[in-house]
Every structure is written in structure tokens, then in C-alpha cells.
């Protein structure tokens, strides 16, 4: 199970409306807000893909200016990924294979250029 905290931002004049929408949307748990329009919520999901779907629901609520994940925790995923890392070679085999053209190596480190839903689906399948 994944648990993530999200900071939702709205204009102060819409704070009550957005808080009520969040409380009634069934994809998150409301925790607190301030007079500046910042709202703290949490979401839960079986994996990153489910959490991203819930985040999209939150982003679509009227008057939500932004909704950004701040912290995420997944004990099951962390354990499975740590096991994969602990049993993996220090240097991936593809980097030592001189028969592979370097232009065919896919770099997965820049999330800004990534399809996050596709990344989440492949991430959820890693090590399982």
C-alpha cells in the first residue's frame, strides 16, 4: 500500500469550496488548511499508478491551482525494490556490453520528459 501527502493550492477566496470538494471526492483524506489557500491531504493506493489516477481527480476539482505530491511511502514497494537492488550487479550488464550501440540505451532518470502514467505502470511491476 502506498500513502502520499499532497499540498493543494487554491485562492483564499475559494478555500472553503475546495476543502468541501476534497472532503466529498472519495479519493483522499483531508487534514488541514490555512488562510493562504494551502490544503494538506493524503491519498492511498495499491501502487503509483493508482495514486496518479487519484491525483488527476484532485487536480480536476474546480479552483484547484495545483496539487503536488510532497512525500510518498510504500513499505511493500520499498522492500521489493531494495531486494532487487541488493541482488543486482553493481553496474548493469547493458553498460558493459560493447556490442550495444550507446544510442539504444534508454535513460530513465529525467521525470520531466517522461510519461508519468507509463513510468508508474512499469515502476509498479519492477521486482514483483
Secondary structure in CASP SS format (residue, H / E / C, confidence):
PFRMAT SS
TARGET T0000
AUTHOR 0000-0000-0000
METHOD secondary structure of the structure
MODEL  1
X C 1.00
X E 1.00
X E 1.00
X E 1.00
X E 1.00
X E 1.00
X E 1.00
X E 1.00
X E 1.00
X C 1.00
X C 1.00
X H 1.00
X H 1.00
X H 1.00
X H 1.00
X H 1.00
X H 1.00
X H 1.00
X H 1.00
X H 1.00
X H 1.00
X H 1.00
X H 1.00
X H 1.00
X C 1.00
X C 1.00
X C 1.00
X C 1.00
X E 1.00
X E 1.00
X E 1.00
X E 1.00
X E 1.00
X C 1.00
X C 1.00
X C 1.00
X C 1.00
X E 1.00
X E 1.00
X E 1.00
X E 1.00
X E 1.00
X E 1.00
X E 1.00
X E 1.00
X C 1.00
X C 1.00
X H 1.00
X H 1.00
X H 1.00
X H 1.00
X H 1.00
X H 1.00
X H 1.00
X H 1.00
X H 1.00
X H 1.00
X H 1.00
X H 1.00
X C 1.00
X C 1.00
X C 1.00
X C 1.00
X C 1.00
X C 1.00
X E 1.00
X E 1.00
X E 1.00
X E 1.00
X E 1.00
X E 1.00
X E 1.00
X E 1.00
X C 1.00
X H 1.00
X H 1.00
X H 1.00
X H 1.00
X H 1.00
X H 1.00
X H 1.00
X H 1.00
X H 1.00
X H 1.00
X H 1.00
X H 1.00
X C 1.00
X C 1.00
X C 1.00
X C 1.00
X C 1.00
X C 1.00
X H 1.00
X H 1.00
X H 1.00
X H 1.00
X C 1.00
X C 1.00
X C 1.00
X C 1.00
X C 1.00
X H 1.00
X H 1.00
X H 1.00
X C 1.00
X C 1.00
X C 1.00
X C 1.00
X C 1.00
X C 1.00
X H 1.00
X H 1.00
X H 1.00
X C 1.00
X C 1.00
X H 1.00
X H 1.00
X H 1.00
X H 1.00
X H 1.00
X H 1.00
X H 1.00
X H 1.00
X H 1.00
X H 1.00
X C 1.00
X C 1.00
X C 1.00
END
